[in-house]
Amino acid sequence: MTNSKAKLTNQEAITKISELRIISEMNIVSILWKKPELYFVYDELNIDSFSINKSKVYFQIGHDIVVKENKVLEAITIDMYLEKHKKLAEKYEEYGGYEIVETGKYVEESNIEGYIEELNKWNILIKMIKEGFPVGERFSEYIDMSCEEIYDENEAILNHIFTNISSKDKSYKIGYEIEELIDELDEGLGVGLPLSNLPMLTNEIGGNITGNITLCGGISGAGKTTFTRNVLLPSIIENGEKILIMVNEEGIKKWQREFIIWVCNNIYDKPIKKYMLRNGGFEPKFKSWLKAKPCKWIKDHEDQIVIVPFSQYNTSKAIKTIKKYNALKFKYAILDTYKADSDDSRDSTNPAVMQQNMVKIYDTIKEEALNMHIWITFQLNKSSSKQRCYTQDNIGMAKNIVDVASTCLMVRNLYEDEFDGGKNELKVYKITGKSGKTKTPVKLERDKHYQICFIVKNREGGCNDYSIVIEHDMSLNTMKEIGITYITPDF
């Protein structure tokens, strides 16, 4: 074998790259067959990503069965598929058939991104050689470099190699299928998934419209996660949709516990408070009821809600998870909570990087891409705890994360001096009348818990015009709108 430290001719470099590509390609294919759902995650791979015929054969068989036919990759589905593709069947047998599953057991699936990075590098180096670059002369250097490092070093010259020549962007005349749009709007297709028990807020922001991001901010302990659960999950169940929940701060058991409380109070009208589950020591009859009623109800609907707890958060992992579940027909997602990537990089906390990561999420879910809706919670700056009116300034250093969002909501709890008779008493009104312009005063009760929801950004209607007051019992997980109020900004 040629010494990689010596200078090579370009032809020798191609030979060397071909040897190395075999390892990368077969490791990738083995992992895909070992864990077929990764076909959805790494959907940038296609048959042209591979150069070795053996890799192409296995990749294509797995891809067609899993992605195109939406079937489980197992011996019987493979046999059925190969019955229709005789030439592939011949090569499949020649290359060892189902033995790839056995060999794949020894390939660590967590290394797939490293193998894809290697494969991308080999593909780039081959393209560079075809463009006349003396890759062989610097092969010992290139072999230790990443794709990004090679690109950075040759950026001015290599733009045409790295850029996808065939653009996916389309252009439309403004009248394109305009009559069909009227039909869609007439059917209510312009309205997104409603927020449970919040008709005024739903009407103002248009609900959770696919292809968009809704941001929900609050200080630590304000109840933004509880608010998120109680406005989204009931609506998902009621409308027969599916939702992916990616969590950074609370584990699956906390989400399960909270949902049990919601079911007890909202489905079975049984006033079970959170401490009753948290403290344990159940009466046998109560324990049996919990398993027979709320637990069974949740099991009956479990396919609609999937929770993915992240041990460490990074945007790339979130995007891969979104792609995977979109392929499984999920149109809605929650990310709780948005934060800097946990990658030991100082740049990850840079506001500009956090904004770029939000753009990456938007580019993944927007209408022209996956067309999903994602609800993202985030924490407001610490000074917000002393403020009464929330605006985009409360986001802090990374406030530009709001740029790609269609909606930004912020929630806080009512302050003591905002009740009747307080120094900063809030005037709350219920909107009534046929015209929706009659304001009826509402009295807030001191023994109840209220939250104020600020509409900070809204592409579907007004924002900062008024705030919505919500009665939210976070011990019972019940909530309803009370009315609107007007809070002037703090200066």
SULDA-V79697 format. One record per residue. N is the residue number from 1. RES is the residue in one small letter. SS is DSSP state (helix for helix, strand for strand, loop for the rest). D_FIRST is the distance of its C-alpha to the first C-alpha in whole Angstrom. Layout:
n->N res->RES ss->SS d_first->D_FIRST
n->N res->RES ss->SS d_first->D_FIRST
//
This chain:
n->1 res->m ss->loop d_first->0
n->2 res->t ss->loop d_first->4
n->3 res->n ss->loop d_first->7
n->4 res->s ss->loop d_first->9
n->5 res->k ss->loop d_first->12
n->6 res->a ss->loop d_first->12
n->7 res->k ss->loop d_first->14
n->8 res->l ss->loop d_first->12
n->9 res->t ss->loop d_first->14
n->10 res->n ss->helix d_first->15
n->11 res->q ss->helix d_first->14
n->12 res->e ss->helix d_first->10
n->13 res->a ss->helix d_first->12
n->14 res->i ss->helix d_first->13
n->15 res->t ss->helix d_first->10
n->16 res->k ss->helix d_first->8
n->17 res->i ss->helix d_first->12
n->18 res->s ss->helix d_first->12
n->19 res->e ss->helix d_first->10
n->20 res->l ss->helix d_first->11
n->21 res->r ss->helix d_first->15
n->22 res->i ss->helix d_first->15
n->23 res->i ss->helix d_first->15
n->24 res->s ss->helix d_first->18
n->25 res->e ss->helix d_first->20
n->26 res->m ss->helix d_first->20
n->27 res->n ss->helix d_first->21
n->28 res->i ss->helix d_first->24
n->29 res->v ss->helix d_first->25
n->30 res->s ss->helix d_first->25
n->31 res->i ss->helix d_first->27
n->32 res->l ss->helix d_first->29
n->33 res->w ss->helix d_first->30
n->34 res->k ss->helix d_first->31
n->35 res->k ss->loop d_first->33
n->36 res->p ss->loop d_first->34
n->37 res->e ss->loop d_first->37
n->38 res->l ss->helix d_first->34
n->39 res->y ss->helix d_first->34
n->40 res->f ss->helix d_first->37
n->41 res->v ss->helix d_first->35
n->42 res->y ss->loop d_first->32
n->43 res->d ss->loop d_first->34
n->44 res->e ss->loop d_first->32
n->45 res->l ss->loop d_first->29
n->46 res->n ss->loop d_first->30
n->47 res->i ss->helix d_first->28
n->48 res->d ss->helix d_first->27
n->49 res->s ss->helix d_first->25
n->50 res->f ss->loop d_first->22
n->51 res->s ss->loop d_first->20
n->52 res->i ss->loop d_first->19
n->53 res->n ss->helix d_first->22
n->54 res->k ss->helix d_first->22
n->55 res->s ss->helix d_first->22
n->56 res->k ss->helix d_first->25
n->57 res->v ss->helix d_first->27
n->58 res->y ss->helix d_first->27
n->59 res->f ss->helix d_first->28
n->60 res->q ss->helix d_first->31
n->61 res->i ss->helix d_first->32
n->62 res->g ss->helix d_first->33
n->63 res->h ss->helix d_first->34
n->64 res->d ss->helix d_first->36
n->65 res->i ss->helix d_first->38
n->66 res->v ss->helix d_first->38
n->67 res->v ss->helix d_first->39
n->68 res->k ss->helix d_first->41
n->69 res->e ss->loop d_first->42
n->70 res->n ss->loop d_first->43
n->71 res->k ss->loop d_first->42
n->72 res->v ss->loop d_first->40
n->73 res->l ss->loop d_first->37
n->74 res->e ss->loop d_first->38
n->75 res->a ss->helix d_first->38
n->76 res->i ss->helix d_first->41
n->77 res->t ss->helix d_first->40
n->78 res->i ss->helix d_first->37
n->79 res->d ss->helix d_first->39
n->80 res->m ss->helix d_first->42
n->81 res->y ss->helix d_first->39
n->82 res->l ss->helix d_first->37
n->83 res->e ss->helix d_first->41
n->84 res->k ss->loop d_first->41
n->85 res->h ss->loop d_first->37
n->86 res->k ss->helix d_first->37
n->87 res->k ss->helix d_first->33
n->88 res->l ss->helix d_first->32
n->89 res->a ss->helix d_first->33
n->90 res->e ss->helix d_first->32
n->91 res->k ss->helix d_first->28
n->92 res->y ss->helix d_first->29
n->93 res->e ss->helix d_first->30
n->94 res->e ss->helix d_first->27
n->95 res->y ss->loop d_first->24
n->96 res->g ss->loop d_first->26
n->97 res->g ss->loop d_first->29
n->98 res->y ss->loop d_first->31
n->99 res->e ss->helix d_first->28
n->100 res->i ss->helix d_first->26
n->101 res->v ss->helix d_first->29
n->102 res->e ss->helix d_first->28
n->103 res->t ss->helix d_first->25
n->104 res->g ss->helix d_first->26
n->105 res->k ss->loop d_first->28
n->106 res->y ss->loop d_first->25
n->107 res->v ss->loop d_first->24
n->108 res->e ss->loop d_first->26
n->109 res->e ss->helix d_first->28
n->110 res->s ss->helix d_first->29
n->111 res->n ss->helix d_first->26
n->112 res->i ss->helix d_first->26
n->113 res->e ss->helix d_first->27
n->114 res->g ss->helix d_first->24
n->115 res->y ss->helix d_first->21
n->116 res->i ss->helix d_first->24
n->117 res->e ss->helix d_first->23
n->118 res->e ss->helix d_first->19
n->119 res->l ss->helix d_first->20
n->120 res->n ss->helix d_first->23
n->121 res->k ss->helix d_first->20
n->122 res->w ss->helix d_first->18
n->123 res->n ss->helix d_first->21
n->124 res->i ss->helix d_first->22
n->125 res->l ss->helix d_first->19
n->126 res->i ss->helix d_first->19
n->127 res->k ss->helix d_first->23
n->128 res->m ss->helix d_first->22
n->129 res->i ss->helix d_first->20
n->130 res->k ss->helix d_first->23
n->131 res->e ss->loop d_first->25
n->132 res->g ss->loop d_first->24
n->133 res->f ss->loop d_first->23
n->134 res->p ss->loop d_first->20
n->135 res->v ss->helix d_first->18
n->136 res->g ss->helix d_first->15
n->137 res->e ss->helix d_first->17
n->138 res->r ss->helix d_first->17
n->139 res->f ss->helix d_first->14
n->140 res->s ss->helix d_first->14
n->141 res->e ss->helix d_first->18
n->142 res->y ss->helix d_first->18
n->143 res->i ss->loop d_first->15
n->144 res->d ss->loop d_first->18
n->145 res->m ss->loop d_first->21
n->146 res->s ss->loop d_first->23
n->147 res->c ss->helix d_first->24
n->148 res->e ss->helix d_first->28
n->149 res->e ss->helix d_first->26
n->150 res->i ss->helix d_first->24
n->151 res->y ss->helix d_first->28
n->152 res->d ss->helix d_first->30
n->153 res->e ss->helix d_first->28
n->154 res->n ss->helix d_first->29
n->155 res->e ss->helix d_first->32
n->156 res->a ss->helix d_first->34
n->157 res->i ss->helix d_first->31
n->158 res->l ss->helix d_first->30
n->159 res->n ss->helix d_first->33
n->160 res->h ss->helix d_first->33
n->161 res->i ss->helix d_first->29
n->162 res->f ss->helix d_first->30
n->163 res->t ss->loop d_first->33
n->164 res->n ss->loop d_first->34
n->165 res->i ss->loop d_first->36
n->166 res->s ss->loop d_first->38
n->167 res->s ss->loop d_first->41
n->168 res->k ss->loop d_first->42
n->169 res->d ss->loop d_first->45
n->170 res->k ss->loop d_first->48
n->171 res->s ss->loop d_first->52
n->172 res->y ss->loop d_first->55
n->173 res->k ss->loop d_first->58
n->174 res->i ss->loop d_first->61
n->175 res->g ss->loop d_first->63
n->176 res->y ss->loop d_first->60
n->177 res->e ss->loop d_first->61
n->178 res->i ss->helix d_first->64
n->179 res->e ss->helix d_first->66
n->180 res->e ss->helix d_first->64
n->181 res->l ss->helix d_first->63
n->182 res->i ss->helix d_first->67
n->183 res->d ss->helix d_first->67
n->184 res->e ss->helix d_first->64
n->185 res->l ss->helix d_first->66
n->186 res->d ss->helix d_first->69
n->187 res->e ss->loop d_first->67
n->188 res->g ss->loop d_first->66
n->189 res->l ss->loop d_first->62
n->190 res->g ss->loop d_first->62
n->191 res->v ss->loop d_first->63
n->192 res->g ss->loop d_first->61
n->193 res->l ss->strand d_first->61
n->194 res->p ss->loop d_first->64
n->195 res->l ss->loop d_first->64
n->196 res->s ss->loop d_first->66
n->197 res->n ss->loop d_first->70
n->198 res->l ss->loop d_first->69
n->199 res->p ss->helix d_first->71
n->200 res->m ss->helix d_first->72
n->201 res->l ss->helix d_first->68
n->202 res->t ss->helix d_first->67
n->203 res->n ss->helix d_first->69
n->204 res->e ss->helix d_first->68
n->205 res->i ss->helix d_first->64
n->206 res->g ss->loop d_first->64
n->207 res->g ss->loop d_first->62
n->208 res->n ss->strand d_first->59
n->209 res->i ss->loop d_first->58
n->210 res->t ss->loop d_first->54
n->211 res->g ss->loop d_first->52
n->212 res->n ss->loop d_first->53
n->213 res->i ss->strand d_first->53
n->214 res->t ss->strand d_first->56
n->215 res->l ss->strand d_first->56
n->216 res->c ss->strand d_first->58
n->217 res->g ss->strand d_first->59
n->218 res->g ss->strand d_first->61
n->219 res->i ss->loop d_first->61
n->220 res->s ss->loop d_first->60
n->221 res->g ss->loop d_first->62
n->222 res->a ss->loop d_first->64
n->223 res->g ss->loop d_first->63
n->224 res->k ss->helix d_first->60
n->225 res->t ss->helix d_first->58
n->226 res->t ss->helix d_first->61
n->227 res->f ss->helix d_first->62
n->228 res->t ss->helix d_first->59
n->229 res->r ss->helix d_first->59
n->230 res->n ss->helix d_first->63
n->231 res->v ss->helix d_first->63
n->232 res->l ss->helix d_first->60
n->233 res->l ss->helix d_first->59
n->234 res->p ss->helix d_first->63
n->235 res->s ss->helix d_first->62
n->236 res->i ss->helix d_first->59
n->237 res->i ss->helix d_first->61
n->238 res->e ss->helix d_first->64
n->239 res->n ss->loop d_first->62
n->240 res->g ss->loop d_first->60
n->241 res->e ss->loop d_first->57
n->242 res->k ss->loop d_first->53
n->243 res->i ss->strand d_first->52
n->244 res->l ss->strand d_first->49
n->245 res->i ss->strand d_first->50
n->246 res->m ss->strand d_first->47
n->247 res->v ss->strand d_first->48
n->248 res->n ss->loop d_first->48
n->249 res->e ss->loop d_first->51
n->250 res->e ss->loop d_first->52
n->251 res->g ss->loop d_first->51
n->252 res->i ss->helix d_first->51
n->253 res->k ss->helix d_first->54
n->254 res->k ss->helix d_first->56
n->255 res->w ss->helix d_first->56
n->256 res->q ss->helix d_first->57
n->257 res->r ss->helix d_first->60
n->258 res->e ss->helix d_first->61
n->259 res->f ss->helix d_first->61
n->260 res->i ss->helix d_first->63
n->261 res->i ss->helix d_first->66
n->262 res->w ss->helix d_first->65
n->263 res->v ss->helix d_first->66
n->264 res->c ss->helix d_first->69
n->265 res->n ss->helix d_first->71
n->266 res->n ss->helix d_first->70
n->267 res->i ss->loop d_first->70
n->268 res->y ss->loop d_first->72
n->269 res->d ss->loop d_first->74
n->270 res->k ss->loop d_first->74
n->271 res->p ss->loop d_first->74
n->272 res->i ss->loop d_first->71
n->273 res->k ss->loop d_first->70
n->274 res->k ss->helix d_first->67
n->275 res->y ss->helix d_first->68
n->276 res->m ss->helix d_first->69
n->277 res->l ss->helix d_first->66
n->278 res->r ss->helix d_first->64
n->279 res->n ss->helix d_first->67
n->280 res->g ss->loop d_first->67
n->281 res->g ss->loop d_first->69
n->282 res->f ss->loop d_first->70
n->283 res->e ss->loop d_first->73
n->284 res->p ss->helix d_first->72
n->285 res->k ss->helix d_first->74
n->286 res->f ss->helix d_first->72
n->287 res->k ss->helix d_first->69
n->288 res->s ss->helix d_first->69
n->289 res->w ss->helix d_first->70
n->290 res->l ss->helix d_first->67
n->291 res->k ss->helix d_first->65
n->292 res->a ss->helix d_first->67
n->293 res->k ss->loop d_first->68
n->294 res->p ss->helix d_first->65
n->295 res->c ss->helix d_first->62
n->296 res->k ss->helix d_first->63
n->297 res->w ss->helix d_first->63
n->298 res->i ss->helix d_first->60
n->299 res->k ss->helix d_first->58
n->300 res->d ss->helix d_first->60
n->301 res->h ss->loop d_first->58
n->302 res->e ss->helix d_first->55
n->303 res->d ss->helix d_first->53
n->304 res->q ss->helix d_first->54
n->305 res->i ss->strand d_first->53
n->306 res->v ss->strand d_first->50
n->307 res->i ss->strand d_first->49
n->308 res->v ss->strand d_first->45
n->309 res->p ss->strand d_first->46
n->310 res->f ss->loop d_first->43
n->311 res->s ss->loop d_first->42
n->312 res->q ss->loop d_first->41
n->313 res->y ss->loop d_first->42
n->314 res->n ss->loop d_first->40
n->315 res->t ss->helix d_first->40
n->316 res->s ss->helix d_first->37
n->317 res->k ss->helix d_first->38
n->318 res->a ss->helix d_first->41
n->319 res->i ss->helix d_first->40
n->320 res->k ss->helix d_first->38
n->321 res->t ss->helix d_first->40
n->322 res->i ss->helix d_first->43
n->323 res->k ss->helix d_first->41
n->324 res->k ss->helix d_first->40
n->325 res->y ss->helix d_first->44
n->326 res->n ss->helix d_first->45
n->327 res->a ss->helix d_first->43
n->328 res->l ss->loop d_first->45
n->329 res->k ss->loop d_first->48
n->330 res->f ss->loop d_first->49
n->331 res->k ss->loop d_first->51
n->332 res->y ss->strand d_first->52
n->333 res->a ss->strand d_first->50
n->334 res->i ss->strand d_first->51
n->335 res->l ss->strand d_first->49
n->336 res->d ss->strand d_first->51
n->337 res->t ss->loop d_first->51
n->338 res->y ss->loop d_first->49
n->339 res->k ss->loop d_first->47
n->340 res->a ss->loop d_first->45
n->341 res->d ss->loop d_first->41
n->342 res->s ss->loop d_first->40
n->343 res->d ss->loop d_first->37
n->344 res->d ss->loop d_first->38
n->345 res->s ss->loop d_first->38
n->346 res->r ss->helix d_first->41
n->347 res->d ss->helix d_first->41
n->348 res->s ss->helix d_first->41
n->349 res->t ss->helix d_first->45
n->350 res->n ss->loop d_first->46
n->351 res->p ss->helix d_first->48
n->352 res->a ss->helix d_first->46
n->353 res->v ss->helix d_first->43
n->354 res->m ss->helix d_first->46
n->355 res->q ss->helix d_first->47
n->356 res->q ss->helix d_first->44
n->357 res->n ss->helix d_first->43
n->358 res->m ss->helix d_first->46
n->359 res->v ss->helix d_first->45
n->360 res->k ss->helix d_first->42
n->361 res->i ss->helix d_first->44
n->362 res->y ss->helix d_first->47
n->363 res->d ss->helix d_first->44
n->364 res->t ss->helix d_first->43
n->365 res->i ss->helix d_first->47
n->366 res->k ss->loop d_first->49
n->367 res->e ss->loop d_first->50
n->368 res->e ss->loop d_first->48
n->369 res->a ss->loop d_first->45
n->370 res->l ss->loop d_first->46
n->371 res->n ss->loop d_first->49
n->372 res->m ss->loop d_first->50
n->373 res->h ss->strand d_first->52
n->374 res->i ss->strand d_first->51
n->375 res->w ss->strand d_first->54
n->376 res->i ss->strand d_first->52
n->377 res->t ss->strand d_first->54
n->378 res->f ss->strand d_first->54
n->379 res->q ss->strand d_first->56
n->380 res->l ss->loop d_first->58
n->381 res->n ss->loop d_first->59
n->382 res->k ss->helix d_first->61
n->383 res->s ss->helix d_first->64
n->384 res->s ss->helix d_first->64
n->385 res->s ss->helix d_first->66
n->386 res->k ss->helix d_first->69
n->387 res->q ss->loop d_first->69
n->388 res->r ss->loop d_first->71
n->389 res->c ss->loop d_first->70
n->390 res->y ss->loop d_first->66
n->391 res->t ss->loop d_first->65
n->392 res->q ss->helix d_first->61
n->393 res->d ss->helix d_first->62
n->394 res->n ss->helix d_first->61
n->395 res->i ss->helix d_first->58
n->396 res->g ss->loop d_first->57
n->397 res->m ss->loop d_first->54
n->398 res->a ss->loop d_first->52
n->399 res->k ss->helix d_first->55
n->400 res->n ss->helix d_first->53
n->401 res->i ss->helix d_first->51
n->402 res->v ss->helix d_first->54
n->403 res->d ss->helix d_first->54
n->404 res->v ss->helix d_first->52
n->405 res->a ss->loop d_first->54
n->406 res->s ss->loop d_first->57
n->407 res->t ss->strand d_first->59
n->408 res->c ss->strand d_first->59
n->409 res->l ss->strand d_first->62
n->410 res->m ss->strand d_first->63
n->411 res->v ss->strand d_first->65
n->412 res->r ss->strand d_first->67
n->413 res->n ss->strand d_first->70
n->414 res->l ss->loop d_first->73
n->415 res->y ss->loop d_first->75
n->416 res->e ss->helix d_first->78
n->417 res->d ss->helix d_first->80
n->418 res->e ss->helix d_first->79
n->419 res->f ss->loop d_first->81
n->420 res->d ss->loop d_first->85
n->421 res->g ss->loop d_first->87
n->422 res->g ss->loop d_first->84
n->423 res->k ss->loop d_first->84
n->424 res->n ss->loop d_first->81
n->425 res->e ss->loop d_first->82
n->426 res->l ss->loop d_first->80
n->427 res->k ss->loop d_first->82
n->428 res->v ss->strand d_first->80
n->429 res->y ss->strand d_first->81
n->430 res->k ss->strand d_first->81
n->431 res->i ss->strand d_first->81
n->432 res->t ss->strand d_first->83
n->433 res->g ss->loop d_first->85
n->434 res->k ss->loop d_first->85
n->435 res->s ss->loop d_first->83
n->436 res->g ss->loop d_first->81
n->437 res->k ss->loop d_first->83
n->438 res->t ss->strand d_first->85
n->439 res->k ss->strand d_first->84
n->440 res->t ss->strand d_first->86
n->441 res->p ss->strand d_first->85
n->442 res->v ss->strand d_first->84
n->443 res->k ss->loop d_first->84
n->444 res->l ss->loop d_first->81
n->445 res->e ss->loop d_first->82
n->446 res->r ss->loop d_first->81
n->447 res->d ss->loop d_first->80
n->448 res->k ss->loop d_first->77
n->449 res->h ss->loop d_first->74
n->450 res->y ss->strand d_first->73
n->451 res->q ss->strand d_first->70
n->452 res->i ss->strand d_first->70
n->453 res->c ss->strand d_first->68
n->454 res->f ss->strand d_first->67
n->455 res->i ss->strand d_first->66
n->456 res->v ss->strand d_first->64
n->457 res->k ss->strand d_first->62
n->458 res->n ss->strand d_first->63
n->459 res->r ss->loop d_first->62
n->460 res->e ss->loop d_first->64
n->461 res->g ss->loop d_first->67
n->462 res->g ss->loop d_first->69
n->463 res->c ss->loop d_first->67
n->464 res->n ss->loop d_first->69
n->465 res->d ss->loop d_first->73
n->466 res->y ss->loop d_first->73
n->467 res->s ss->strand d_first->72
n->468 res->i ss->strand d_first->72
n->469 res->v ss->strand d_first->73
n->470 res->i ss->strand d_first->72
n->471 res->e ss->strand d_first->74
n->472 res->h ss->strand d_first->71
n->473 res->d ss->strand d_first->71
n->474 res->m ss->loop d_first->68
n->475 res->s ss->loop d_first->69
n->476 res->l ss->loop d_first->70
n->477 res->n ss->loop d_first->67
n->478 res->t ss->strand d_first->70
n->479 res->m ss->strand d_first->70
n->480 res->k ss->strand d_first->72
n->481 res->e ss->strand d_first->73
n->482 res->i ss->strand d_first->77
n->483 res->g ss->strand d_first->77
n->484 res->i ss->strand d_first->76
n->485 res->t ss->strand d_first->77
n->486 res->y ss->loop d_first->77
n->487 res->i ss->loop d_first->75
n->488 res->t ss->loop d_first->75
n->489 res->p ss->loop d_first->72
n->490 res->d ss->loop d_first->72
n->491 res->f ss->loop d_first->73
//
